[in-house]
């Protein structure tokens, strides 16, 4: 599940010039790639290959186009996140060309697909990572319907977000405790954006206003699973005033979730993300990460250890910068 930011020359060469071969003295990252090409799964091997080569997905798309293969950046993102497996003939051709673009042994990725995917159709099987650009138009339209200024007139001082994953691996909901500071007079609301996992029915997602606010207008877009909710404050703020409020979304309408991502359009204060897993469905591995932009490589990866009887991971980010923060996990 992704939380959108609220108002956040080798064309003919058979081997791309900006791709260097793996050194005989393997780095830890390339050694991981060697292992994953043997053991799989496909999406982790592809993700590691992209990391070794240091190519953004837009460049990969460009190289594939030079080879006569058209594939979208969103599809490439789905594949590397394990949210979709390439199965159709044109998708398999793209994978074979990817092996050349990424300078991998022939049939290495295809072999993993045949072993891992079986006859499963090409469809989202987990929380799909959707680039911010994919749904940004829908976000902007929904925000414009609610007459939102670009930055909302608020600066985040602190934000504690708790994400709840249910026994069916689904995003059950999320809860926020938010402290903001107004940087101009007359601010009396906050617009919260929720982006469900594939299969999410935004018309069934509940908006919950907690302490110091109440629910105003709610707008949603079915195709992208986006909801924008207006939270009305109990007081009108003056420039410099701080305000504490609580809110949440009750979802449970989407398919299996494999990550939670939050985008930030502006710098802010402290952000705490906590992901709580039902004891009947605990992941085998959790990691935090950052991204400068959607489609950029995920960096600052760090394993997170489940704690507590029910399984909870968290991280704290001091001094949030514009960009993306998130946690992803493997179920098996």
VENJOKA-V405860 format. One record per residue. N is the residue number from 1. RES is the residue in one small letter. PHI is phi in degrees with one decimal (* if undefined). PSI is psi in whole degrees, -180 to 180 (999 if undefined). Layout:
N/RES/PHI/PSI
N/RES/PHI/PSI
//
This chain:
1/x/*/137
2/x/-116.1/135
3/x/-99.3/115
4/x/-71.4/151
5/x/-64.7/142
6/x/-95.3/154
7/x/-52.1/999
8/x/*/999
9/x/*/28
10/x/-113.8/30
11/x/-59.7/-31
12/x/-104.2/3
13/x/-83.3/133
14/x/-66.8/-25
15/x/-119.0/115
16/x/-53.3/138
17/x/-68.7/-24
18/x/-91.7/16
19/x/-115.0/121
20/x/-99.8/146
21/x/-67.4/158
22/x/-68.7/133
23/x/-68.3/150
24/x/-60.6/-34
25/x/-88.6/94
26/x/-67.2/134
27/x/-74.2/165
28/x/-55.9/-38
29/x/-67.2/-47
30/x/-69.8/-29
31/x/-65.0/-39
32/x/-60.9/-40
33/x/-62.3/-46
34/x/-56.0/-42
35/x/-67.3/-45
36/x/-66.9/-31
37/x/-66.8/-22
38/x/-88.6/-38
39/x/-106.7/-22
40/x/75.8/-168
41/x/-74.2/171
42/x/-54.0/-49
43/x/-66.2/-35
44/x/-71.4/-36
45/x/-64.5/-44
46/x/-63.4/-43
47/x/-61.7/-42
48/x/-65.9/-39
49/x/-63.2/-42
50/x/-63.5/-39
51/x/-66.3/-42
52/x/-62.4/-43
53/x/-78.0/-21
54/x/69.2/30
55/x/-98.2/129
56/x/-69.7/157
57/x/-62.7/-30
58/x/-63.6/-37
59/x/-70.7/-38
60/x/-61.2/-45
61/x/-58.2/-41
62/x/-62.7/-46
63/x/-65.4/-39
64/x/-64.6/-40
65/x/-62.2/-37
66/x/-62.2/-25
67/x/-94.7/9
68/x/83.9/18
69/x/-117.6/126
70/x/-103.0/121
71/x/-145.9/139
72/x/-78.9/154
73/x/-60.6/-37
74/x/-62.6/-42
75/x/-63.4/-43
76/x/-60.0/-40
77/x/-64.9/-43
78/x/-55.4/-47
79/x/-62.7/-44
80/x/-74.5/-19
81/x/-92.4/-6
82/x/77.6/13
83/x/-84.5/-18
84/x/-152.6/139
85/x/-105.7/130
86/x/-67.7/124
87/x/-130.1/-32
88/x/-69.6/162
89/x/-57.6/-44
90/x/-68.4/-31
91/x/-70.7/-39
92/x/-65.9/-36
93/x/-62.1/-41
94/x/-61.7/-39
95/x/-64.7/-41
96/x/-63.9/-39
97/x/-69.8/-32
98/x/-59.0/-39
99/x/-57.7/-39
100/x/-72.5/-44
101/x/-60.2/-41
102/x/-92.5/4
103/x/57.2/49
104/x/-100.8/159
105/x/-58.7/141
106/x/-55.4/139
107/x/70.4/6
108/x/-67.5/-45
109/x/-74.8/-39
110/x/-60.4/-41
111/x/-60.7/-42
112/x/-64.7/-39
113/x/-61.2/-47
114/x/-62.1/-36
115/x/-76.8/-42
116/x/-84.5/-38
117/x/-90.3/-29
118/x/59.2/-133
119/x/-102.3/18
120/x/-66.3/132
121/x/-68.3/160
122/x/-77.3/103
123/x/-159.4/160
124/x/-62.7/129
125/x/-112.5/-5
126/x/-151.9/-174
127/x/-63.1/120
128/x/-81.5/133
129/x/-82.5/110
130/x/-102.7/128
131/x/-59.0/146
132/x/-57.4/-34
133/x/-66.5/-25
134/x/-64.1/-42
135/x/-108.8/5
136/x/-61.5/-36
137/x/-61.4/-41
138/x/-66.5/-41
139/x/-61.0/-47
140/x/-61.6/-40
141/x/-65.3/-43
142/x/-66.0/-41
143/x/-65.0/-38
144/x/-66.1/-33
145/x/-62.7/-28
146/x/-98.9/14
147/x/52.2/50
148/x/-86.9/132
149/x/-69.5/166
150/x/-56.4/-45
151/x/-109.5/1
152/x/72.4/-3
153/x/75.4/11
154/x/-126.8/149
155/x/-119.6/131
156/x/-77.4/122
157/x/-87.6/-43
158/x/-158.9/145
159/x/-145.6/119
160/x/-108.8/117
161/x/-118.8/129
162/x/-116.6/119
163/x/-104.0/133
164/x/-114.4/123
165/x/-107.7/129
166/x/-88.5/-178
167/x/-66.5/-21
168/x/-94.7/17
169/x/69.1/14
170/x/-92.2/155
171/x/-73.8/107
172/x/-76.5/-42
173/x/173.5/-177
174/x/-150.5/151
175/x/-128.6/140
176/x/-128.1/137
177/x/-115.5/119
178/x/-128.3/132
179/x/-117.7/125
180/x/-126.2/162
181/x/-127.3/131
182/x/-77.7/138
183/x/-112.6/17
184/x/-158.2/164
185/x/-74.0/154
186/x/88.4/10
187/x/-79.6/128
188/x/-139.0/20
189/x/-161.4/167
190/x/-139.1/140
191/x/-105.7/116
192/x/-100.4/137
193/x/-114.6/132
194/x/-122.2/134
195/x/-125.3/110
196/x/-77.1/168
197/x/-75.5/166
198/x/-51.8/136
199/x/92.8/-8
200/x/-60.6/135
201/x/-106.7/98
202/x/-62.2/-23
203/x/-69.5/-17
204/x/-103.8/-2
205/x/-79.2/129
206/x/-92.5/141
207/x/-104.5/129
208/x/-120.5/117
209/x/-93.4/129
210/x/-106.4/-138
211/x/-61.3/134
212/x/70.0/18
213/x/-155.0/168
214/x/-141.6/157
215/x/-76.8/132
216/x/-104.1/-129
217/x/-76.7/148
218/x/-129.4/131
219/x/-125.2/146
220/x/-145.0/161
221/x/-130.2/112
222/x/-63.3/-44
223/x/-62.8/-34
224/x/-101.6/-5
225/x/68.2/30
226/x/-98.0/141
227/x/-131.8/134
228/x/-119.1/123
229/x/-117.5/135
230/x/-91.1/122
231/x/-109.3/117
232/x/-92.6/128
233/x/-76.2/160
234/x/-84.0/-3
235/x/-147.6/155
236/x/-93.9/126
237/x/-89.3/148
238/x/-102.4/161
239/x/-54.3/128
240/x/96.7/-17
241/x/-69.0/143
242/x/-103.0/158
243/x/-150.5/137
244/x/-111.3/134
245/x/-151.2/162
246/x/-127.8/145
247/x/-159.6/172
248/x/-166.3/170
249/x/-127.1/134
250/x/-106.6/115
251/x/-111.6/-104
252/x/75.5/10
253/x/-100.8/-9
254/x/-96.9/-178
255/x/-82.4/-168
256/x/-57.5/140
257/x/-104.2/141
258/x/-128.1/2
259/x/-167.5/163
260/x/-133.8/128
261/x/-130.1/137
262/x/-125.8/131
263/x/-100.8/148
264/x/-127.3/121
265/x/-83.0/-24
266/x/-133.0/156
267/x/-65.7/153
268/x/-153.3/-164
269/x/-90.2/-133
270/x/-86.4/140
271/x/-127.5/129
272/x/-119.0/120
273/x/-108.9/130
274/x/-126.0/127
275/x/-114.0/121
276/x/-109.7/125
277/x/-105.9/140
278/x/-63.7/142
279/x/-63.8/-17
280/x/-83.6/-7
281/x/-147.6/86
282/x/-103.5/135
283/x/-73.3/162
284/x/-91.2/-17
285/x/-158.2/139
286/x/-131.0/143
287/x/-140.7/146
288/x/-96.4/161
289/x/-159.1/168
290/x/-131.4/157
291/x/-141.3/142
292/x/-72.9/-42
293/x/-145.8/166
294/x/-63.7/136
295/x/88.5/-16
296/x/-75.8/158
297/x/-59.3/145
298/x/-82.1/127
299/x/-124.0/-180
300/x/51.7/38
301/x/-68.8/139
302/x/-149.0/128
303/x/-66.0/141
304/x/-115.7/138
305/x/-97.6/130
306/x/-64.5/136
307/x/-132.8/156
308/x/83.9/161
309/x/-64.4/-33
310/x/-92.7/-9
311/x/86.2/100
312/x/-137.7/139
313/x/-123.9/158
314/x/-155.7/162
315/x/-147.4/158
316/x/-121.8/131
317/x/-116.9/117
318/x/-88.2/138
319/x/61.4/66
320/x/-60.6/139
321/x/-111.9/161
322/x/-57.8/136
323/x/146.2/-151
324/x/-132.0/135
325/x/-123.0/146
326/x/-166.2/172
327/x/-130.4/133
328/x/-124.3/163
329/x/-149.3/156
330/x/-109.3/134
331/x/-84.9/-26
332/x/-158.0/999
//
